[in-house]
Amino acid sequence: MNWFIILGLAVVIFFNRYFFLEPAISIKIPNFLERMLKYAAPSLLTAICIPIIFFDGQHVLKEMPNNPY
């Protein structure tokens, strides 16, 4: 069962990446979706960095003078 899940996910990921990255397949993304995707990387980076910078391990805000970041 686990091997079927792993292989199934690998197939899904392969076809998604092939479909969107293959130059021979032309996909026209709507303008609003293209504008939204431009914010995906900064949003992800912010979601990863903010808890590291501002929060302690126990979901407590770090004090700013003692914050090494």
MODA-V195395 format. One record per pair of residues at least 24 apart in sequence whose ideal C-beta (glycine too) atoms are under 10 Angstrom apart, sorted by the first residue. I is the first residue (numbers start at 0). J is the second residue. D is the distance in whole Angstrom. If there is no record, write none. Layout:
I,J,D + I,J,D
//
This chain:
none
//
